Amino acid sequence: MNTHENHQDIRIGTLVNGSPTSDNYIRQILPHGFESFSITFWETLGETQLGPLAEKVLPVVRDGGAVISSLGVFGNPLEDDEKAGITRKAWESAIMHAKDFGCDIVAGFTGRLRGKPIHASIPRFKEVFLPLTELAGEHGVRIAFENCDMGGTWQSGDWNIAHNPAAWEMMFEAIPLPNIGLEWEPCHQLVSLIDPMPQLDEWMDRIFHVHGKDATIHWDRIRKYGIHSSVHEDIALPKVAQAVKPFAYHRSPGFGDSDWTAIISRLRQGGFRGSIDIEGWHDPVYRGDLEMTGQVHALNHLKACRGGPFVPNPV
């Protein structure tokens, strides 16, 4: 079968918060045309049992012609506190149950040693993720790290070291296994004023999953105020600083600066096969009552950038 048939080589989907009722949420939004779903958990699995959830979710997505692209665990597994231990257990459980969902990717943050520079976290990263990556390999699973800085820098941060290409080099040198890679998105590179496009050549073999999230960069504000007098995203600023607007916003695809036609073309040229799943709940305009409006616009935009409806060649 032609791998491009119906564009199923690169599916367009969305993120779903992991819970015992994730199947109900998926059932409601499937008619909009989502082709894949990434089920994500924050720090712990909470009350969710992955085996029973898979039994409820799989019939729903299959009836809709969709797939589960990945499971996500987003926390800090590198620390030594109780919450970090629970996060590590969640990673193990997700790896063990990924096949129950018909997927082979478990994604999340690397974690980091809080308040320390990125390079100081590499030995602990290897200690935690080498056995997890080996476990994943035994189960035919790939591990993918999101490239979100979570407000951190090279020198300090609380959640993730995988937001800089130099960090990626150290991570993959520390764990030189083929099933460890990236959950890549252009947004986090843009807000660091990094051109994301060259990464699609250099790191293609490490890009396992793509988040559909974009950014708008206000270069006029950067030229006037620089990047240290403002922040990216809205926060509660002191009154005296309210005139200094954010220099960057996270956006849903179709509302930001990225050329998704070029991104998808580069992904296809590089042999990427998988899903681009929209990471909603960040757009400063299409939020609240407009959340799903923005997500469906992003879905349709990405499908158009993928080339529109599949058209078979004449026989």
C-alpha positions in Angstrom: 0.0 0.0 0.0 1.2 3.5 -0.8 2.5 5.0 2.5 1.0 8.4 1.5 -2.5 7.0 1.0 -4.9 9.4 2.7 -1.9 11.2 4.2 -1.7 8.5 7.0 2.1 8.7 6.9 1.8 12.0 8.8 -1.4 12.3 10.8 -2.8 15.5 12.4 -4.2 15.2 15.8 -4.3 16.8 19.3 -3.4 16.3 22.9 -5.8 14.9 25.4 -5.5 15.2 29.2 -5.1 11.7 30.7 -7.8 10.6 33.0 -10.2 7.7 33.5 -12.7 9.5 31.2 -10.3 10.4 28.3 -12.4 8.2 26.0 -15.4 10.5 26.5 -13.4 13.6 25.6 -12.0 11.8 22.5 -15.5 10.7 21.5 -16.8 14.3 21.5 -14.0 15.8 19.4 -13.4 13.0 16.9 -16.1 14.3 14.5 -14.0 17.4 13.9 -11.6 15.3 12.0 -8.7 14.7 14.4 -6.6 11.7 13.2 -4.5 11.0 16.2 -4.5 11.7 20.0 -1.6 12.0 22.4 -2.8 11.1 26.0 -0.8 13.2 28.5 -0.4 13.1 32.2 1.0 15.8 34.6 3.5 14.3 37.0 1.4 11.3 38.0 -1.1 8.9 36.5 -3.4 9.9 39.4 -6.4 7.5 39.5 -6.0 6.4 35.9 -5.2 2.7 35.3 -3.7 2.5 31.9 -4.8 -1.0 31.0 -8.5 -0.3 31.6 -8.2 3.1 29.9 -6.7 1.5 26.8 -9.7 -0.9 26.6 -12.1 2.0 26.6 -10.1 4.3 24.3 -9.0 2.0 21.5 -12.6 1.1 20.2 -13.4 4.8 20.1 -10.4 5.9 18.1 -10.5 2.9 15.8 -14.2 3.5 15.0 -13.2 7.0 14.0 -10.3 5.9 11.9 -7.8 7.5 14.3 -4.9 6.3 16.4 -3.2 7.0 19.8 0.1 8.5 18.8 1.8 8.6 22.2 1.5 8.6 25.9 3.0 11.5 27.8 4.3 11.9 31.4 5.3 15.5 32.2 7.1 16.0 35.5 10.6 16.1 37.0 11.8 12.5 37.4 15.4 13.5 38.2 14.9 14.8 41.8 14.9 12.6 44.9 11.6 13.7 46.4 8.4 11.6 46.6 6.8 13.3 43.6 9.8 12.5 41.4 9.6 8.9 42.4 5.9 8.8 41.5 6.8 10.4 38.1 9.4 7.7 37.5 6.8 5.0 38.2 4.5 6.7 35.8 7.2 6.6 33.1 7.6 2.8 33.7 3.9 2.2 33.6 3.5 4.2 30.4 6.3 2.2 28.8 4.8 -1.1 29.8 1.3 -0.1 28.6 2.1 1.8 25.4 1.4 -1.2 23.2 -2.0 -1.5 24.8 -2.9 1.8 23.2 -1.4 0.7 19.8 1.5 3.2 20.1 5.2 3.0 20.5 6.1 6.4 21.9 6.2 7.7 25.5 7.0 11.4 25.8 7.6 14.0 28.5 10.2 16.2 30.2 13.7 15.0 31.0 13.5 16.7 34.4 16.5 18.5 35.8 18.3 19.1 39.1 16.5 22.2 40.2 18.4 25.4 40.3 21.5 23.9 38.6 22.9 24.3 35.1 21.9 21.9 32.4 25.3 20.1 32.3 25.1 19.4 36.0 22.0 17.3 35.4 23.5 15.0 32.7 24.9 12.3 35.1 21.5 12.1 36.9 19.7 12.1 33.5 21.8 9.1 32.5 21.2 7.3 35.8 17.4 7.7 35.5 16.8 7.3 31.8 19.3 4.7 30.7 17.3 1.9 32.4 14.0 3.5 31.2 15.3 3.6 27.7 16.5 0.0 27.9 13.1 -1.0 29.3 11.5 0.8 26.4 13.7 -1.0 23.9 12.6 -4.3 25.3 9.0 -3.3 24.7 9.5 -1.8 21.3 8.9 1.7 22.6 10.7 5.0 21.8 11.2 7.8 24.3 10.7 11.4 23.1 11.5 14.5 25.1 9.6 17.7 24.6 11.8 20.7 23.9 10.0 23.1 26.3 12.2 25.2 28.6 9.4 25.7 31.2 10.8 29.0 32.0 14.3 27.6 32.6 17.6 28.7 31.1 21.0 26.9 30.7 22.0 28.1 34.2 18.8 27.3 36.1 15.4 25.7 35.9 12.9 23.3 37.5 11.6 20.9 34.9 13.5 20.1 31.7 17.0 20.2 30.1 15.9 19.2 26.6 15.3 22.7 25.2 18.6 23.5 23.6 20.5 21.7 20.8 23.7 21.7 22.9 21.8 19.8 25.6 20.5 17.3 23.0 24.0 16.5 22.0 25.0 15.8 25.6 21.8 13.8 26.3 22.3 11.5 23.3 26.0 11.1 24.0 25.2 10.0 27.5 22.6 7.5 26.3 23.7 6.4 22.8 20.6 4.3 22.1 18.5 4.6 18.9 15.1 4.7 20.7 15.7 7.9 22.6 14.8 11.2 20.8 12.7 14.3 20.7 9.1 15.4 20.8 9.9 18.5 18.7 7.9 21.7 18.1 9.0 25.0 16.5 7.3 27.1 19.2 9.9 26.6 21.9 12.8 27.3 19.6 11.2 30.5 18.3 10.7 32.0 21.7 14.4 31.4 22.3 15.0 33.2 19.1 16.4 30.0 17.5 15.6 29.3 13.8 13.8 25.9 14.1 14.1 24.9 10.4 17.8 23.8 10.3 17.0 21.4 13.2 14.8 19.4 10.8 17.9 18.4 8.9 20.3 17.9 11.7 18.0 16.1 14.1 15.6 14.4 11.8 16.5 10.9 12.9 15.8 11.9 16.6 12.4 13.5 15.9 9.8 10.8 17.0 6.8 13.0 17.6 5.8 16.6 16.8 3.7 19.0 18.9 1.6 21.3 16.8 2.3 24.6 18.5 3.6 27.8 17.1 4.7 31.2 18.3 4.4 34.9 17.4 7.5 36.9 17.9 7.2 40.7 18.2 10.4 41.9 16.8 9.4 45.5 17.1 9.2 45.0 20.9 12.5 43.2 21.0 14.1 46.1 19.0 12.7 48.6 21.5 13.0 46.8 24.8 15.2 43.8 24.2 14.5 40.4 25.7 15.3 41.1 29.4 12.7 43.8 30.0 9.9 41.5 29.0 8.8 37.9 29.0 7.2 35.5 26.6 3.6 34.8 27.5 1.3 36.9 29.7 2.0 37.0 33.5 0.8 39.3 36.2 3.2 42.2 35.8 3.7 45.0 38.4 1.8 48.1 37.3 5.0 50.0 36.5 6.0 47.2 34.0 2.6 46.8 32.3 3.7 49.0 29.4 6.3 46.5 28.5 4.5 43.8 26.5 5.6 40.2 26.0 8.0 39.8 23.1 6.6 36.4 22.2 3.3 34.4 22.5 2.7 30.7 22.1 0.1 30.2 19.4 -1.9 27.4 17.8 -0.8 26.6 14.2 -2.3 28.9 11.7 -2.0 31.9 14.0 1.8 32.1 14.5 4.9 32.8 12.5 5.9 29.2 11.4 5.6 28.0 7.8 3.9 24.7 8.4 3.9 23.8 4.7 7.7 24.0 4.8 7.9 22.1 8.1 5.7 19.3 6.9 7.6 19.2 3.5 10.9 19.0 5.4 9.6 16.2 7.7 8.4 14.2 4.7 11.7 14.7 2.8 13.5 13.5 5.9 11.4 10.3 6.2 9.3 11.3 9.2 6.4 9.0 9.8 4.1 9.8 12.7 1.8 12.4 14.2 1.7 16.2 14.6 -0.5 16.6 17.6 -1.8 20.1 18.4 -0.9 21.3 21.9 -3.8 23.6 22.8 -4.6 25.7 25.9 -1.8 28.2 25.1 -3.1 30.6 22.5 -3.8 34.1 24.1 -6.7 34.8 21.7 -8.3 31.4 21.0 -8.8 30.3 24.6 -11.6 29.7 27.0 -14.8 29.4 25.0 -12.8 29.7 21.8 -10.4 26.8 22.7 -11.9 24.2 20.4 -12.5 26.8 17.7 -8.8 27.5 17.7 -7.8 23.8 17.7 -10.1 22.9 14.8 -8.8 25.9 12.8 -5.2 24.6 13.6 -6.3 21.1 12.5 -7.6 22.3 9.2 -4.6 24.6 8.7 -2.2 21.7 9.2 -4.2 19.5 6.9 -4.0 22.2 4.2 -0.3 22.6 4.7 0.0 18.8 4.4 -1.4 19.2 0.9 -5.2 19.1 1.4 -7.3 16.0 0.7 -5.5 13.0 -0.6 -6.0 12.6 -4.4 -5.0 9.2 -5.9 -3.0 9.2 -9.1 -4.7 8.0 -12.3 -4.1 4.3 -13.0 
